[in-house]
Each structure stands twice: as structure tokens, then as C-alpha cells.
Amino acid sequence: MMKILYRYFTLLLYCCLFYSNANDFGFIISLIFYFINGTFNFPEPQLERAIIFGLITGIAVWFGILIFKLLDILKIRHLDSNKMILAIT
């Protein structure tokens, strides 16, 4: 049971990190301009906003994955119970 919870927790962590990094694309462009021109033009609130939006998106994706996994488990149980009913008759 703990192994399953650990897998879902790591999946949550990966989702949040991926979407936080995906939202920081503007930060990467600002770093490139910093190395070319020597000025860093990326406001701090924008970075905070990107991290928060990444966390929200990661959690939403994680919940979607969790819901679809649970629906698959329920569908398999429903199919197994139908097979048992057909086998009895």
C-alpha cells in the first residue's frame, strides 16, 4: 500500500515540476537575453506566478490521472462481476 502511495506522490511531484518548468519558458528567454545583452529583464512576480500556475496545473493533471485510474479499476471490477453472472447462468 505504501509503495502505491509513494508512486502517486512522485507522480504528483513530477507533474508539478514539469508544469512549473514549462511555465518558466519566459524566464529561460530572459536568461538568454541576459547572456547576450547583460541585462536581466524578468520581474520577480512573474516568476512567482509561473510557479504557482505550474503547481495548480500539476495538481489538476494529477487529479485527472488519479480519477481515470480509479475509473479503470471500477470498470474492471464491473466487467469481472458481469463475467461471474454470465458464468453462473
Secondary structure as a PSIPRED ss2 file (coil, helix, strand):
# PSIPRED VFORMAT (PSIPRED V4.0)

   1 M C   1.000  0.000  0.000
   2 M H   0.000  1.000  0.000
   3 K H   0.000  1.000  0.000
   4 I H   0.000  1.000  0.000
   5 L H   0.000  1.000  0.000
   6 Y H   0.000  1.000  0.000
   7 R H   0.000  1.000  0.000
   8 Y H   0.000  1.000  0.000
   9 F H   0.000  1.000  0.000
  10 T H   0.000  1.000  0.000
  11 L H   0.000  1.000  0.000
  12 L H   0.000  1.000  0.000
  13 L H   0.000  1.000  0.000
  14 Y H   0.000  1.000  0.000
  15 C H   0.000  1.000  0.000
  16 C H   0.000  1.000  0.000
  17 L H   0.000  1.000  0.000
  18 F H   0.000  1.000  0.000
  19 Y H   0.000  1.000  0.000
  20 S H   0.000  1.000  0.000
  21 N H   0.000  1.000  0.000
  22 A H   0.000  1.000  0.000
  23 N H   0.000  1.000  0.000
  24 D C   1.000  0.000  0.000
  25 F H   0.000  1.000  0.000
  26 G H   0.000  1.000  0.000
  27 F H   0.000  1.000  0.000
  28 I H   0.000  1.000  0.000
  29 I H   0.000  1.000  0.000
  30 S H   0.000  1.000  0.000
  31 L H   0.000  1.000  0.000
  32 I H   0.000  1.000  0.000
  33 F H   0.000  1.000  0.000
  34 Y H   0.000  1.000  0.000
  35 F H   0.000  1.000  0.000
  36 I H   0.000  1.000  0.000
  37 N H   0.000  1.000  0.000
  38 G C   1.000  0.000  0.000
  39 T C   1.000  0.000  0.000
  40 F C   1.000  0.000  0.000
  41 N C   1.000  0.000  0.000
  42 F C   1.000  0.000  0.000
  43 P C   1.000  0.000  0.000
  44 E H   0.000  1.000  0.000
  45 P H   0.000  1.000  0.000
  46 Q H   0.000  1.000  0.000
  47 L H   0.000  1.000  0.000
  48 E H   0.000  1.000  0.000
  49 R H   0.000  1.000  0.000
  50 A H   0.000  1.000  0.000
  51 I H   0.000  1.000  0.000
  52 I H   0.000  1.000  0.000
  53 F H   0.000  1.000  0.000
  54 G H   0.000  1.000  0.000
  55 L H   0.000  1.000  0.000
  56 I H   0.000  1.000  0.000
  57 T H   0.000  1.000  0.000
  58 G H   0.000  1.000  0.000
  59 I H   0.000  1.000  0.000
  60 A H   0.000  1.000  0.000
  61 V H   0.000  1.000  0.000
  62 W H   0.000  1.000  0.000
  63 F H   0.000  1.000  0.000
  64 G H   0.000  1.000  0.000
  65 I H   0.000  1.000  0.000
  66 L H   0.000  1.000  0.000
  67 I H   0.000  1.000  0.000
  68 F H   0.000  1.000  0.000
  69 K H   0.000  1.000  0.000
  70 L H   0.000  1.000  0.000
  71 L H   0.000  1.000  0.000
  72 D H   0.000  1.000  0.000
  73 I H   0.000  1.000  0.000
  74 L H   0.000  1.000  0.000
  75 K H   0.000  1.000  0.000
  76 I H   0.000  1.000  0.000
  77 R H   0.000  1.000  0.000
  78 H H   0.000  1.000  0.000
  79 L H   0.000  1.000  0.000
  80 D H   0.000  1.000  0.000
  81 S H   0.000  1.000  0.000
  82 N H   0.000  1.000  0.000
  83 K H   0.000  1.000  0.000
  84 M H   0.000  1.000  0.000
  85 I H   0.000  1.000  0.000
  86 L H   0.000  1.000  0.000
  87 A H   0.000  1.000  0.000
  88 I H   0.000  1.000  0.000
  89 T C   1.000  0.000  0.000
